[in-house]
Amino acid sequence: MPSATFDSVLRSVKRGEIAPAYYLHGPADLLKDELVRGVVDHVLDPGLRDFNLDQRSAAQLDPEEIYSLCRTPPMMAERRVVVLREVEAWKRKTKSRSVALDYLVKASPETVLLLVQGAGDEKEDKDLARLAVTVACEPLAPDRAVRWILHRAKGMGVTVEPDAADHLVRAVGTDLGGLASELEKLASAAGESAITAGRVAELVGVRHGETMYDWRDAVFDGAPGRAAGLLGPVLGQAGVSGVKLLTVLGTTLVALGAIRAAYDRNVTGRRLEDAGFQLQKRVRPFGLLSWSEEARRWARWAPDWTPGRIRAALRAAVAADLALKSTMISDERGVLTDLVLRIGMPAVEAA
């Protein structure tokens, strides 16, 4: 069957357009759980849920149990829901897999089957994808993660200001598990008060203007002094390492090279921003800010970052990466300070 997005499936479920089978895979387990919860809430009456909901591990079921679960009729309701997790185990259990695939060919209209693959096995199962509505639960883009925070907070009865949600994503990243954990802490401490960006900075420990993206921006803005000064607080944050900072820097350099090539073809202004947006739409880079934010930055930096300067910065970044991964080097801050001082200012282009 055709694949669908997380949002499109949720919208169709809310409209009452329920498919007989869904196959969920990808690294974002929290999104899978939300989709399962959304289907269960819209299909089953709360008073009859215990009679019409089965959640089992596919790894622990024999072929007869799989058949029975899928073919059992609902009790006092139009449909029942069966959630089978760890379906990647079927790759090793051929009989169970065969029974499941045979069922999907002629799925019961009285059963909604949700096949959930664990994050440890992200590769799509082609046979399951062919017979069920397939949803790839991928990490959210930063702007989508901000909306996710606001939606989840609303469900918790907590008010989060938009700039607070944005700062939380910049500080923690887009991992939904980490965001959910920090949001629970913030909600517990906030009481009835709205969660502000200042409150996020206070409780998460990352002040506004001191995220790894602020460090990256200082490098490309040609402010090496500020970039070097930010290394202390940024490297002191949970989950931030020298290699992670280099990854953000390297991804930006490669993208900036493509945008500079467009600039050299006399693409400027909004057209240059659009080129950056379309590049991200094609490549879908991970670990940066929202597409629109990145596109604006790249367009702003392109005039000052010549091809020669970009190449020199990439060579310096590779050298820094090797230094960070060397068993002889332990001072991340020293390596990165040297890097930002080398590439943070316009340099004389080498031949």
N, C-alpha and C positions, 0 to 999 in steps of 0.2 A: 504494500500500500504506500501511497505518497507520505513522505515525512511531514511533520507539522512542528511548529514552534510551540514553546511552553505557553506563551501568551495566547496564541490562536486556539489551542486546545482548551484552555481555561474559559475563553470567551464562548466557545461552542458548547461546553458543558453547562455554563450558566444559561444558555439559550435552550437547554434541554436536548441538544444534539449529541447523544451519547453513542459512541462506537461500541461494538461488542468486545473489542480487545485493544489494549494499548501496550506498547513495548517501550520502556523508558531505559535509556542508557546514557553514559557520560559521567564526568567527574563530579558534578554538582548534586550530591545526594540530598541536600536540603530541598532543592527544587523538586526532586522526585517525590519526597515526602509531602510537599505542599500540593503537588498535583494529585497524589493519591487521596489526600484529605479533601481536596476540592471535589473529586468524583464521588467519594463516599458521602459527603455532606449533601450533594445535589441528587443522588440516586436513592438514598435510603432514608426512611422515616426514623427519627431518633428512637422512637418507642419500639421499633422492630429491628433495630440495628444488630442486636446480639444474635438474632435468629438468621440474619441474612448477610452477615459479613464473616468471611474466613480470611485470615492472614497467616500464611505458612511459608516455610523455607523450602524452595524447590529442591535443594540439596538433600532434604530429609524425606522426600516423598517417593514412593514407588509408583510404577506406572498405573496401577489400579486406583491408587489414591488420587492421582492427578485426574483421571477420567471421572471419578466419583465427585470430586470437588466441582469440576466444571459443568457436570450434567445434573447435579442436584437442583431441583426446582425451588423457587423462592417460597417462603412461608408468609402467607397473608400479604403479599406485595407483588408488584409487577416484575421486579428484578432483584437479583442479589449481586453482591460484589465479592470477587475472589482476588486477593492480592498474593502473588507468588514472588518472593524475593530470592536473590542469589540464583537467577536463572542461568547464569554462566556455568553452573554446575552441570547443566544438560549437555555441555560439550563433551563431558566424560561419561555421561550416562545415556547411551544411545537409545535404549528402550523407552526411557522416560521422555526423551526428546522426540522420539517418533510419535508417541501418544499425544504429546502437546501439539505437534505440527498437524497431526490428523484432526485434532479437535479444532484448530484454528481454521482449517479449510471449510468446516461447517460449524462455525461457532453458534452456540445457543443464543437466541435473542433475549432469553430470560436471565442471562449471566453477563456481567461486565467483568472481564478478566484484565487485570493489571499485572504485567510481567516486568519486574524491576531487576535490572542488572546492576551489580555492585560497582562502585567507583574504581575498584582495583582492576577491573577489566573494561576498559573504555571502548574496545573495538566493537563495532556494530555486528550483530549476528544477522547475516543477510537473509536467512530463512525466516526468522521471526519478523524482521523488518518487512518482508514481502507479504506477510499474512496479517499484520496488525498495524494500527496507526502508530507510527514511530516518532518518538520525541527525544531528540538529543539534548540532554540537560547539561549545557556548557556553562562555564563561568560567565557571570554577567559583566557587561561593559560598565565602566564607572558610573555613567549617567543612569543606566538601568538599575545599578546597585543602590543609588541614591533613592530612586523611586521605590525600590524594594524595602528600604529602611522605613520610609514614610508610611508605606502600606502596612508593614508589620507592626510599627509603633501604634498606628491607629487601631489595629486589632487588639493590641495590648492595653488600649485605653490611655496611651501616653502621647503627648504632643511633642514632636521634634521639629524644630525650626529647620527650614531647608538648608541654610548655611551650616547648621550643625551636622546634618546628614552628609553634606558634601565634605566637611572636615573629617568626619568619621571614616569615610571611604578613603580619603587621602592618607589618613593616619594608619588605618588597619589594612587597607587593600580591599579587594572585591571578594575574598573568600567569605561565603555566606555563614559558615560555621563561626568564624571569628567575629563577624559583624553581629550575629545573633547573640553571641556571648557578651560582647561589649554593650549591646543594646539592653540586655537584661540587667546588667550592672547599673547602667545609667538610669533605667526606669526605676530600679529599686532605690537609688539615691535621690532621685528627683522628686519623689512623692507626687503631689498634684501640680508642681511647677513644670513649665515647658523646658525642654532640654535645649540649651543654647550652645553655640560653638565654644564659648568660654567654658561651659560645664564639661563639654567633651574634652577640651584641652586639659582641664584640671584632673579629670578622672582617668582618661586614657594615657595621659602623660606625654602628649605630643602637642606642643603649642602651635597656634596658628602661625603660619609662615616658616615652620621648621620641619616640614615633611620632606621626603626624598624628592618629591617633585619640585619643591622650592629650591632644593640644592641643584637639581638638574637645570632649572630655569636660570639660576644665577650663573652657571657655567656658560650657557648659550647666550645669555644677555651680555657676556663680556665683563662679568663682575667676579673675577677670581678670588679677590679678597673675601667677599661675602660667602662665596662657595666654600672656601677653605674654613671660614669661621663656622659654617653650618655643619661641617663634618662631625664635630664632637657630639652635639645633641642628636643629630640624625642617626649616627652609628650606635648611639646609646639606646635607641628604641628597639622594642621587641620585634623580632622577625626581620630586622634590617642588617645586612652584611655588606662588606665591600663588593662582593661578587654581585649582589642584587643591585647595588647602585650602578655598577658597570654595565649590567644588563639593560637598565633603563637608558643609560647614556649611549650604549652601542645601538640599541633599537632606534633611538632618536637620530643618531648620526646617519644611519642607513636611510631612514625616511627623509631626512633633510637633504641627503644627496640626490634623491629622486626629485624633490621639490625644487632644489637649486637648478637641476637640469631643465625643469619647466620654466623657471625664472629666466634662464639664459636663452630660452626660446621666446622671450618677451611676453610670457604669461605673468600678469601682475594683478594686484588688488583682489577682488572677490573671486576672480577666475583662478588665482593661485590658491586661495583657500579651498575652493571647490576641488582643485586637483588633489590637495591633501586629504580632503574628505573621501573622494573617490578611491584614492590609494588605500585608505584604511578599510573601506568597504570591500575591496578586493582581497586584501591580505589579512585583515582582522588581526592586527598585532595585539599581543597580550601584555598587560602590565603598565599601560599608559593611562592617561586621562581620557575623557570622553572625546569622540571623534571631532566634534566641533571645536573643542578647546585646543586639541593638538593641531588641528588644521590652522587655526589662528596663529598659534605660536610658530609653526613652521614657516608660514607666509611672512611673519615678522622677522624671523631670523635669516631667511634665505638671502637677502641682499648682502649681509655681512659675512656669510659663510661661503667662501669661494670653494670650487672643487679641490684646489690644492690644500686649503685649510682643512677641509673635511677629511681628505686622505691622510693628512698628517695627524689629525686627531684620532682617526681609526687606528693608525699604527701605534700611537701612544697608548690607546685604550687596550690594545692587544698586549703590549708590553706590561701594562699595569696588571692585566688579568693573569699573565704568567707569573708575575711577582707575587700576587696574592695567593696563588695556588702553589707556590714554592714552599717546601718545608723549611727553608732558611729564612722566610720572611713572616713575621707575625704582626707587624705594625700596620694595620689596614689604613689608619688615619694618615700615616706618613706617606704611604704609597699613593693614596688618593689626593693628598695635598699637593704632592709633586705633579700629579696628573693635571689637576685643575689649573695649576700655575703654568703648565706647559701649553694647554689648549684653550684656556679661558680668555686669552687676549689674541687679537689678530696677529698672525705671525707672517714673516716674510715667506712667500711661497717658494718651495724648492722646485728646481727644474724637473 
